Amino acid sequence: MERKITVAQYGCGKMSAYTMRYVYEKGAEIVAAFDVNPAVVGRDIGDIIGGDKKGVMVQPAQEADQTLSRLKPDVCIITTMSLMSDVRDAFLICAKNGVNAISTCEEAFYPWNSSYKITSEIDALARQTGCTICGSGYQDVFWGNLIATLAGATHQITKIKGRSSYNVEDYGIALAQVHGAGLDLETFEREIAAADNITPEERKQLINEGKFLPSYMWSVNGWLCDRLGLTVKSQVQKCIPHTYHADLHSDTLGMTIPAGNATGMSAVVVTETVEGVTIESECIGKVYAPEEFDQNDWTLYGEPDTQVIINRPNTVELTCATVVNRLPDLINAQPGYRTTDNMPTNTYRVKPLNEYVYSD
């Protein structure tokens, strides 16, 4: 592609400050921005990024359909919420207008095993209009491609075990609330944990009805099985609250979490496969105490055992950089809802993004 890639930004909160800056610094251009927050609407995106004015004002989200229809950007980056039900409308607006879309929505990483109906709806419309929809972010590299690459150096695998933690303060209020941060333990059990105290048949019914609430690792385990050619026999998840012995203030929640209340949670997903490989993954999202920090720890058991530990990854920046580096893959992919296990391994983009696009 000889011209710059044009990008719309949907969601102008904390993450967008990085995605929009990275878009410009990788030789692409923001042509529109949308948000539902009245405090953000009407601002120049340069004020959000931090720097010179860009001449692009944040529009109300309800204007996205009309604006995308008129501008026809190459890509829309969606950095809003964590579930497919939350981003469905944004994805459908993009698909309706033939605009490729990529989201940091965690479930969007691999939604076929949790929100099949919504994903199929988006897939059908995107195929019809000739655009591609996908989810990406931190999990694309650190919970997906990194593990798949290590598996490629392993003779025999019996189990894959992963554990990753992140500070919900870095991602906004929606993510913090999904993790139960601030709830007392009784409320956490009722509103968060109880949803997984069900039989496999009940879970299957919820998935079929579009009412299942997957943890982040639910999607990751599905992605890994698809990428590694494994056949899922069973998959279960459990949410466990984390607490702290002292009060913790949360700027994101705008409250002080009392000692003993949930600061967040662990979501543990265990997948058994027909091939005999077990995948046990745990993500820990919570309001950090002063001594805590992000960590990504994965072990492949078999011949040989291999462990990789990454301490203090900058998960916000890594998430946003992964999404922006994915833009050429998104544009190059076949139309429809395409999970990234069917795209090339993430690549560092040393040249402007448009130089990695096959054609206009």
N, C-alpha and C positions, 0 to 999 in steps of 0.2 A: 504494500500500500504506500503510495507516494505522499499522500497528505497525512496530517495529524489525525490520530484517533480522537473522536469526539465523545465526551462522557457526560452523563447526567448523574447527579448524586442524590439519592433518595434516603433521607435521614441525615440530619446535620448536627449530630451530637458529638460526643468525645471521639469516636472512631473516625468521623469524617475529617477532622482536622489533619489526620495523617493521610487518609486515602486521597483527599483532594490535593494535598501538597505533593504526595508521591506521583500522582497523575501528571502534574505540571513538570516535575523534575525528571520524569521519564519521557518527556517530549509529547505528551498528549494534552488535551484541553477540556476544561469543564465548560459546558454550554448551558446547563440548567441545574437547579438544586431545589429540593422540596423538603418540607418538614410539617409536622402537625403542631409544633410548639409555637404559640403566638410570640413568645419572647425571641424566637429565632427568625421567624418569617419577616421579610423585609430587610434583613441584614445583607450586606455585601459578603460574599464568601471569603474575601480576603481578610475580613475581621475574624472569621472563624479559624482560618488557616494560621493567621498571624503574619502580617506583611502588607504589601501594597494592595489597594483595591483592585478587584478583577473585573468589575463591571457586570457581575452576575449576581442577581439578588435572589435570596431564598424565597420561593413561592409556597403558598399553601399546598398541602399534599393533594387536595381535591382538584388542583389545576394540572396535575401530572399527565392525565390522559390527553388533554388538549395540547399541552406543550410538547409531549413526546410525539404526538401525531404531526405536529407542525415542524419540529426540528429534526426528527429522525436521527438521533445520535447513534453512534455505533454500539454504545454500551451504557447500561445503567448499573451503578453500584448501589446496592441496598444494604444499609447498615442500621437496622432498626432493632428487631426483636428476635427471639430464639426459636419460635415454633413455626411450622409451615402454615398453620391456621392464622398466624399473625402476619405473615408476608404474602399470603395467597393473593390478596387484592393487588398488591404492588407487582407481583410476578405476572398476574393476568393482564394488567394494564400494559406492561412491557411486551408480553406475548401478543396481545391484540394489535399493537402498533409495530410489530416486527422488530423490536429492539432487544438485542442480546442483554441478558441480565445476570449478575453474579451477586451473591449475598453472603454476608458473614453469619446469617442465621444458622445456628448449629445443626438443627434438624435437617436443613437443606443440603447438608453435606452428603447424606444418603437417606432420603426420605421414603424410599420404596418399601421399607420394612416397618414403617410406622404411620405414614399418611398416604397410603396408596391411591385413594380416590382423588385427593387434591393434586398429587403429583401427576397422575394420569390426565387430569383435566388440563393442567398447565402444559404437559407434554403434547397433548393433542393439538392445542391451540398454537403452540410454538412451531410444531411441524407444519401446520397449515400456513403460517405467516413467514416461515423460513428463518426463524431466529433460534438461539440457544439459551437455555436457562440452566444455572448450576449454583451450587454452594461451595464455598472455599474458606480459607482462613488458616488459623494456627494448626487446626487438626489435619489439614491437607498435607502438611510436611511432618509435623512432630508426632502425630498419632496415626498417620497413613503411610505416606511415601517413605519416611525414614524406616518404619518397621518392615515394609515390603522390600526395601533394599537390603536390610539385614537378613531377611528371610531368603533372599537370593544368594546369600553366601553360606547358607546352612544346609547340611546334608539331610537331616531328619529333624522334624519339629514335633514335639509332643504337647507343648503348651506355650502360649504367649501371654505374658502378664505385664500390664502397664499401669502406671500411676502418675497422674499429672495434677498439679495444683495451680491455682490462679487467684488473684485478689479481685473480688467482685467490685471493689471500689473503682477499678480501672475501666469498667464497662457500662456503667449507668444503672439507673434504678430498676429497669425491667429485669435485667439479669439477676440483680441482687434479690429481688422479690421471688423470682423463680426458684432460687436456692434456699428460700425460707429464712434468709438473714433477718434477725430481729424478732422472730417468733419465739414465744415460750414453747417448751417441749411438748406440752399437751396439744397446742395448736399445730405445731409442726407435725406431730403424729397424725392428726386429723386431716390437715390440709395438704400435706406433702407425702409422708411415708405411707399412709393408708391406701393410696392409689395403687400401690404395688403388692398389697396383700390380697392377691387374687390368683385364681387358677389359670393355667395356660389357655384353657378354653375361653375364660372370661376376657383374658388379654387379647386373644385373637378376635373376639367379638368387638371389643373396643376399637381395635385397629380397623376392622371392616367398617365400623360405623364412623370412623374419623374422630374418635374421642380419646384415643390413647395419648398419654403425655410421656414421651420418651426422654430419658436423660441423654446427655451429649454422647456418652459412650455407646448408647444403643445404636446410634447411626454409625459410629466409628467401627464397631464390631461387624456390622453389615457391610461396610465399605471394605474392610480387611478381608472378609470371607470372599466377597466378589472379586477383589484384586488377586487373591491367592488361589482362587479356584476351589474354595472349600464350600461344602454343602451344609447349611445350617440344619441341625437336628432339633435343637431346643435353645431358647434364649430367655433369660430372666434378668430382672434388675431389682435393686433394693436401694433405698435412700436412707442414709444414716446421718443424724444431725451432729454438727461439731459445736462445742461450747468452749468458753474461756473462763478462767477463774476470777477475772476482774472485768469491770465495765469496759466496753470498747466503743469509741465514738465512730460513727459512720457519716462522713460528709455526704455520700451518695443517698443514703436513706434519710438524712437530716434528723438523726436520732442517736442517742447513746444506748447501746445494747446492754442490758443488765447482765451481770455475771450469772452464768448458768443458762442463759437463753441461747438459742441457736445463732451462731455467727455465720452459718452457712451449712453446707452438707457435703458428704461423699455420696456419689452415685456409683454403685458397683454393678457391672453387667457381666454375666457369665454366659458364654456361648459354647455349646457342645456341637461338634460337627460329625458328619458321617465318616469322614476320613480319620477321626480319632484325635484331631487337634482341638485343644481347649483354648479359648481366648477369654481371659479374665482382665477386664479393664476398669479402672477407677479414676474418676475425676473429682477433684476436691475444689469447690468454689466457696469462698467465705471471705468475710471481712478479716483481714490479717491483724494479728497482734504484732507489736513492734519487732519481735524476734523472728517472725515468719517471712518466707520468701517463696517465689515461684520455683517449681521443680518439675522436671519431666524424667521419669524413670521407667525404662522398659527392659524386660528380660525375655529372651527366646530360649526355651529349654529344649534340649535335644542333643544332636551331635553336630557341632559343639554347642555348649551354652554360651550365650552372648548377652551382655548387659551394656546398656548405654544410659548414662545419667547426665542430664543437663541442668545445672543449677543457675537460678536467676535469669532465665530467658526473659527478654522483654516482650511479653506475650502480645501486648497491644500493637507495638510496632511490627512485630513479626506477622501478626494477623493481617494487618493492613498491607504490608509489603507483599505478602503472598497473594492477596487478592489482586493487587495492581499488576504484579508479574504474570498473573494468570490471564490477563485481558486478551493477549494474542491467541492463546489456546482457546478461549471462549469464542472468539470471532471465527477461528479456523475450524471449530468443531461442527459436526453435522447438526441440523436443526432438531429441536426437541429438548426434553429434560435430560441432560447428560451429566452424570456424576463424574468426578475427576479421576476415579480409578480407570476410566476409559480415555483419559487424556494423557499427554506426555508428562513425565516427571517434571516437577517444578524446576524452572530454569532462571538463573540470574540474567537480567536484561541489561546488557552493557550499552546497547544501542537504543535509540528511540523506539517506543513500542510498535509504531506502525511498520518498522522494518522487519518485524517478525510475522506480519500478516501476509498470507499468501497472495491475496488479490483484493481489489476493491469490491 
